[in-house]
Structure formats: structure tokens, C-alpha cells
Amino acid sequence: MPSLLKLIVIGTILVGVAHGASLATADAKKTDCTLTDGFQALSCTVRLADVLNKVDNLDLRDKNDIREFRNACDALDSCSSKLTCGEFQDAHTKQVVSSFGKYCDALVYVNTEFPECREKLDINSECFKNWNPLQNSIDEEKDEKKREELKKNACKNYFGKDQCLKKLITETCSENEWQRFHDNLIPFGNALLSCDFENAQT
């Protein structure tokens, strides 16, 4: 699991635990949240931890593992959609939850629907070998201005330098396969890196 995403998710867990616990106490009186909301928050935190555990132990060759992971992601999505009060409606919190949902979707697609094409790709090609849509250096950068520059660069090269994955997948597999790959990976880039792909080539 990319370290950038993992740190974001772990941060969400900590916020969820702390906030969920406070909701289940007298602090709930100070918000529009009820005790039920508090326990729902704790339940979602448990589900999030379950998904994280499945990510760390996921055998991408095992279809049962992939199916269980998909089910865990769906359960988390269903749970989080019921959090409708207090800080759970905060834009950043909702974006983090959405980001993880997009990660689930992308991971499931790449490992259930894309393998046939992936096996045809030349793993030694510079484009495929150097492709890394989530650069760990972004997470390690402390300077906000430099961090934004790294994110901008990551968005620009999200599908490889000069969009090289488009040419590689189209020529090796098909135009339709590229479009499916593009459509499944775009939401994740939008959610996690805040990329603007509106004018990007498809």
C-alpha cells in the first residue's frame, strides 16, 4: 500500500477513534451528533481497520482474497455514508473517505480485470517500469510549496511520462482496454492528488 495513502488512512483512523469516542460521551451534547452516531463512528473505525488489515495481507493471486477485500471496502463505504453529523461532514474528512474508496476500486480493477492485458505488457519497457502514480516523495516533503509542485508533477505524469501508458496499452492490448484503465484510475488520482484531468488526453 503506498505510504502516502497509508498515512492518510491511519490519520483518519486516529481521528475517527478520538472523535467517535467523544461522541459516545457527554461531548455529544455539544454537537448535533447523537450517541448512536458515536457508536456508528466507532463501528466505521473498526471496518476501516479491517480493510487496512486486508490490504496488508492481500494475496493478489487469490480471487477469494480480492472478493473479501471488495466486500470489506463496500461495508466501509456503506458505514461511512451514515455518518451525517458534526466533523464527519467536514470536507477534508469526506475527501479522505472518498480517496480510500477510490483506492479500493482501482486496486480491485487492476487485479481482477486488467491482469490479462498486464501480462502482455513489456515489464522491461521504460514507461511501464518507471510508472509510479503515487510518489512517496510527496509524503516526505515538508515544504508546502514544494509538496504542491510534486503533486502537480505527479498529476502530469499520472499515466507515465508524456502519457506513455496510453500508447503502450493501446498498442499492446486495445483502445478499449486503455479507456477502461484510464476511467478506473482517474477517480483515484482526482481524490488523492486533487488532479485536474478535465483537459487531459484520453
ZALO-226108 format. One record per residue (C-alpha): residue in three letters; residue number from 1; x, y, z. Coordinates in Angstrom, 3 decimals. Example, Ala and Ser with C-alpha at 12.3 -4.5 7.8 and 13.67 -1.06 7.14 Angstrom:
<mido "ALA"; 1; <12.300; -4.500; 7.800>> <mido "SER"; 2; <13.670; -1.060; 7.140>> 
END
This chain:
<mido "MET"; 1; <0.000; 0.000; 0.000>> <mido "PRO"; 2; <1.516; 3.389; -0.987>> <mido "SER"; 3; <2.868; 5.147; 2.088>> <mido "LEU"; 4; <1.103; 8.432; 1.233>> <mido "LEU"; 5; <-2.294; 6.766; 1.255>> <mido "LYS"; 6; <-1.483; 4.625; 4.280>> <mido "LEU"; 7; <-0.534; 7.642; 6.389>> <mido "ILE"; 8; <-3.715; 9.432; 5.335>> <mido "VAL"; 9; <-5.820; 6.405; 6.250>> <mido "ILE"; 10; <-4.056; 5.866; 9.579>> <mido "GLY"; 11; <-4.645; 9.541; 10.349>> <mido "THR"; 12; <-8.313; 9.054; 9.581>> <mido "ILE"; 13; <-8.468; 6.085; 11.940>> <mido "LEU"; 14; <-6.973; 8.138; 14.766>> <mido "VAL"; 15; <-9.398; 10.990; 14.124>> <mido "GLY"; 16; <-12.272; 8.536; 13.924>> <mido "VAL"; 17; <-11.354; 6.845; 17.187>> <mido "ALA"; 18; <-10.907; 10.107; 19.055>> <mido "HIS"; 19; <-13.997; 11.748; 17.635>> <mido "GLY"; 20; <-16.097; 8.601; 17.849>> <mido "ALA"; 21; <-15.168; 8.158; 21.478>> <mido "SER"; 22; <-16.020; 11.768; 22.297>> <mido "LEU"; 23; <-19.375; 11.421; 20.577>> <mido "ALA"; 24; <-20.206; 8.493; 22.817>> <mido "THR"; 25; <-19.653; 10.677; 25.905>> <mido "ALA"; 26; <-21.001; 13.942; 27.277>> <mido "ASP"; 27; <-19.307; 15.819; 24.409>> <mido "ALA"; 28; <-22.131; 14.638; 22.164>> <mido "LYS"; 29; <-24.345; 17.228; 23.851>> <mido "LYS"; 30; <-22.237; 19.982; 22.304>> <mido "THR"; 31; <-22.827; 18.790; 18.724>> <mido "ASP"; 32; <-25.702; 17.699; 16.527>> <mido "CYS"; 33; <-24.434; 14.128; 16.923>> <mido "THR"; 34; <-26.228; 11.514; 18.995>> <mido "LEU"; 35; <-24.861; 8.579; 20.975>> <mido "THR"; 36; <-25.920; 6.380; 18.064>> <mido "ASP"; 37; <-23.723; 8.498; 15.789>> <mido "GLY"; 38; <-20.840; 7.972; 18.187>> <mido "PHE"; 39; <-21.158; 4.204; 18.115>> <mido "GLN"; 40; <-21.574; 4.327; 14.342>> <mido "ALA"; 41; <-18.269; 6.208; 14.158>> <mido "LEU"; 42; <-16.555; 3.547; 16.237>> <mido "SER"; 43; <-18.082; 0.844; 14.042>> <mido "CYS"; 44; <-16.708; 2.548; 10.929>> <mido "THR"; 45; <-13.285; 2.767; 12.547>> <mido "VAL"; 46; <-13.340; -0.996; 13.103>> <mido "ARG"; 47; <-14.350; -1.546; 9.480>> <mido "LEU"; 48; <-11.571; 0.766; 8.305>> <mido "ALA"; 49; <-9.046; -1.178; 10.370>> <mido "ASP"; 50; <-10.380; -4.393; 8.807>> <mido "VAL"; 51; <-9.836; -3.025; 5.298>> <mido "LEU"; 52; <-6.306; -1.911; 6.201>> <mido "ASN"; 53; <-5.538; -5.368; 7.574>> <mido "LYS"; 54; <-6.820; -6.965; 4.380>> <mido "VAL"; 55; <-4.654; -4.616; 2.290>> <mido "ASP"; 56; <-1.520; -5.635; 4.186>> <mido "ASN"; 57; <-2.338; -9.342; 3.814>> <mido "LEU"; 58; <-3.908; -9.272; 0.377>> <mido "ASP"; 59; <-2.848; -12.069; -1.969>> <mido "LEU"; 60; <-3.479; -10.550; -5.383>> <mido "ARG"; 61; <-3.405; -14.012; -6.958>> <mido "ASP"; 62; <-6.231; -15.262; -4.747>> <mido "LYS"; 63; <-9.702; -14.418; -6.107>> <mido "ASN"; 64; <-11.265; -15.097; -2.703>> <mido "ASP"; 65; <-8.937; -12.549; -1.096>> <mido "ILE"; 66; <-9.866; -9.973; -3.752>> <mido "ARG"; 67; <-13.589; -10.673; -3.235>> <mido "GLU"; 68; <-13.284; -10.339; 0.562>> <mido "PHE"; 69; <-11.359; -7.103; 0.125>> <mido "ARG"; 70; <-14.065; -5.739; -2.181>> <mido "ASN"; 71; <-16.744; -6.703; 0.346>> <mido "ALA"; 72; <-14.805; -5.005; 3.156>> <mido "CYS"; 73; <-14.499; -1.834; 1.062>> <mido "ASP"; 74; <-18.238; -1.885; 0.317>> <mido "ALA"; 75; <-19.021; -2.336; 4.020>> <mido "LEU"; 76; <-16.808; 0.636; 4.889>> <mido "ASP"; 77; <-18.453; 2.768; 2.209>> <mido "SER"; 78; <-21.916; 1.852; 3.487>> <mido "CYS"; 79; <-20.882; 2.596; 7.067>> <mido "SER"; 80; <-19.258; 5.960; 6.339>> <mido "SER"; 81; <-22.263; 7.121; 4.301>> <mido "LYS"; 82; <-24.326; 7.003; 7.509>> <mido "LEU"; 83; <-22.045; 9.480; 9.296>> <mido "THR"; 84; <-24.062; 12.628; 8.722>> <mido "CYS"; 85; <-23.267; 14.888; 11.652>> <mido "GLY"; 86; <-20.525; 17.022; 13.169>> <mido "GLU"; 87; <-16.977; 16.689; 11.866>> <mido "PHE"; 88; <-17.930; 13.745; 9.666>> <mido "GLN"; 89; <-19.448; 16.257; 7.252>> <mido "ASP"; 90; <-16.158; 18.148; 7.134>> <mido "ALA"; 91; <-14.948; 18.418; 3.521>> <mido "HIS"; 92; <-11.481; 17.039; 4.315>> <mido "THR"; 93; <-12.851; 14.033; 6.204>> <mido "LYS"; 94; <-15.258; 13.231; 3.374>> <mido "GLN"; 95; <-12.424; 13.544; 0.847>> <mido "VAL"; 96; <-10.231; 11.118; 2.806>> <mido "VAL"; 97; <-13.018; 8.538; 2.964>> <mido "SER"; 98; <-13.680; 9.047; -0.746>> <mido "SER"; 99; <-9.962; 8.659; -1.519>> <mido "PHE"; 100; <-9.847; 5.295; 0.156>> <mido "GLY"; 101; <-12.970; 4.205; -1.712>> <mido "LYS"; 102; <-11.299; 5.119; -4.993>> <mido "TYR"; 103; <-8.207; 3.197; -3.914>> <mido "CYS"; 104; <-10.388; 0.125; -3.340>> <mido "ASP"; 105; <-11.962; 0.481; -6.776>> <mido "ALA"; 106; <-8.631; 0.944; -8.541>> <mido "LEU"; 107; <-6.950; -1.955; -6.736>> <mido "VAL"; 108; <-9.813; -4.346; -7.475>> <mido "TYR"; 109; <-9.895; -3.321; -11.149>> <mido "VAL"; 110; <-6.142; -3.612; -11.695>> <mido "ASN"; 111; <-6.060; -7.062; -10.116>> <mido "THR"; 112; <-9.291; -8.588; -11.438>> <mido "GLU"; 113; <-9.949; -7.064; -14.849>> <mido "PHE"; 114; <-6.581; -5.780; -16.033>> <mido "PRO"; 115; <-4.222; -8.794; -15.486>> <mido "GLU"; 116; <-4.788; -10.229; -18.975>> <mido "CYS"; 117; <-3.549; -7.029; -20.558>> <mido "ARG"; 118; <-0.842; -6.504; -17.949>> <mido "GLU"; 119; <0.683; -9.891; -18.780>> <mido "LYS"; 120; <1.130; -8.735; -22.383>> <mido "LEU"; 121; <2.924; -5.544; -21.444>> <mido "ASP"; 122; <6.685; -5.446; -21.616>> <mido "ILE"; 123; <7.630; -5.093; -17.955>> <mido "ASN"; 124; <11.086; -4.001; -19.063>> <mido "SER"; 125; <9.804; -1.060; -21.079>> <mido "GLU"; 126; <10.905; 2.243; -19.595>> <mido "CYS"; 127; <7.331; 3.505; -19.496>> <mido "PHE"; 128; <5.895; 0.596; -17.511>> <mido "LYS"; 129; <8.980; 0.059; -15.352>> <mido "ASN"; 130; <9.109; 3.695; -14.234>> <mido "TRP"; 131; <5.370; 4.165; -13.770>> <mido "ASN"; 132; <4.587; 5.223; -10.206>> <mido "PRO"; 133; <1.366; 7.252; -9.882>> <mido "LEU"; 134; <1.858; 7.725; -6.127>> <mido "GLN"; 135; <5.290; 9.103; -5.449>> <mido "ASN"; 136; <6.401; 8.575; -1.861>> <mido "SER"; 137; <8.491; 11.740; -2.067>> <mido "ILE"; 138; <5.262; 13.774; -1.894>> <mido "ASP"; 139; <4.533; 12.415; 1.564>> <mido "GLU"; 140; <8.099; 13.026; 2.724>> <mido "GLU"; 141; <8.232; 16.671; 1.593>> <mido "LYS"; 142; <7.639; 19.106; 4.467>> <mido "ASP"; 143; <7.673; 22.333; 2.479>> <mido "GLU"; 144; <4.101; 23.016; 1.373>> <mido "LYS"; 145; <5.112; 24.837; -1.809>> <mido "LYS"; 146; <7.460; 22.054; -2.895>> <mido "ARG"; 147; <4.848; 19.485; -1.921>> <mido "GLU"; 148; <2.291; 21.119; -4.215>> <mido "GLU"; 149; <4.847; 21.165; -7.012>> <mido "LEU"; 150; <5.471; 17.440; -6.540>> <mido "LYS"; 151; <1.723; 16.767; -6.618>> <mido "LYS"; 152; <1.402; 18.833; -9.794>> <mido "ASN"; 153; <4.198; 16.811; -11.384>> <mido "ALA"; 154; <2.622; 13.540; -10.217>> <mido "CYS"; 155; <-0.651; 14.548; -11.878>> <mido "LYS"; 156; <1.147; 15.493; -15.084>> <mido "ASN"; 157; <2.843; 12.083; -15.230>> <mido "TYR"; 158; <-0.010; 10.087; -13.711>> <mido "PHE"; 159; <-0.095; 7.824; -16.773>> <mido "GLY"; 160; <3.650; 7.875; -17.325>> <mido "LYS"; 161; <5.902; 10.465; -18.898>> <mido "ASP"; 162; <4.143; 12.115; -21.837>> <mido "GLN"; 163; <1.131; 9.817; -21.269>> <mido "CYS"; 164; <3.245; 6.890; -22.463>> <mido "LEU"; 165; <0.928; 4.298; -20.879>> <mido "LYS"; 166; <-1.798; 5.311; -23.320>> <mido "LYS"; 167; <0.371; 4.357; -26.306>> <mido "LEU"; 168; <1.708; 1.227; -24.602>> <mido "ILE"; 169; <-1.677; -0.177; -23.531>> <mido "THR"; 170; <-3.442; 0.824; -26.750>> <mido "GLU"; 171; <-0.841; -0.804; -28.994>> <mido "THR"; 172; <-0.308; -3.882; -26.810>> <mido "CYS"; 173; <-3.931; -4.548; -25.833>> <mido "SER"; 174; <-6.563; -2.277; -27.346>> <mido "GLU"; 175; <-8.042; 1.204; -27.342>> <mido "ASN"; 176; <-10.942; -0.105; -25.285>> <mido "GLU"; 177; <-8.582; -1.561; -22.671>> <mido "TRP"; 178; <-6.798; 1.782; -22.367>> <mido "GLN"; 179; <-10.106; 3.590; -21.924>> <mido "ARG"; 180; <-11.156; 1.208; -19.160>> <mido "PHE"; 181; <-7.760; 1.545; -17.454>> <mido "HIS"; 182; <-7.969; 5.336; -17.738>> <mido "ASP"; 183; <-11.541; 5.522; -16.429>> <mido "ASN"; 184; <-10.793; 3.293; -13.427>> <mido "LEU"; 185; <-7.604; 5.100; -12.396>> <mido "ILE"; 186; <-8.756; 8.705; -12.947>> <mido "PRO"; 187; <-11.128; 8.894; -9.915>> <mido "PHE"; 188; <-8.332; 7.787; -7.589>> <mido "GLY"; 189; <-5.970; 10.459; -8.907>> <mido "ASN"; 190; <-8.676; 13.093; -8.565>> <mido "ALA"; 191; <-9.478; 12.060; -4.994>> <mido "LEU"; 192; <-5.990; 11.571; -3.603>> <mido "LEU"; 193; <-3.844; 14.040; -5.520>> <mido "SER"; 194; <-6.605; 16.516; -6.421>> <mido "CYS"; 195; <-5.541; 16.239; -10.049>> <mido "ASP"; 196; <-7.498; 18.132; -12.682>> <mido "PHE"; 197; <-7.841; 15.696; -15.565>> <mido "GLU"; 198; <-10.646; 17.611; -17.245>> <mido "ASN"; 199; <-8.459; 18.655; -20.150>> <mido "ALA"; 200; <-6.190; 15.613; -20.093>> <mido "GLN"; 201; <-5.939; 13.458; -23.172>> <mido "THR"; 202; <-7.826; 10.164; -23.082>> 
END
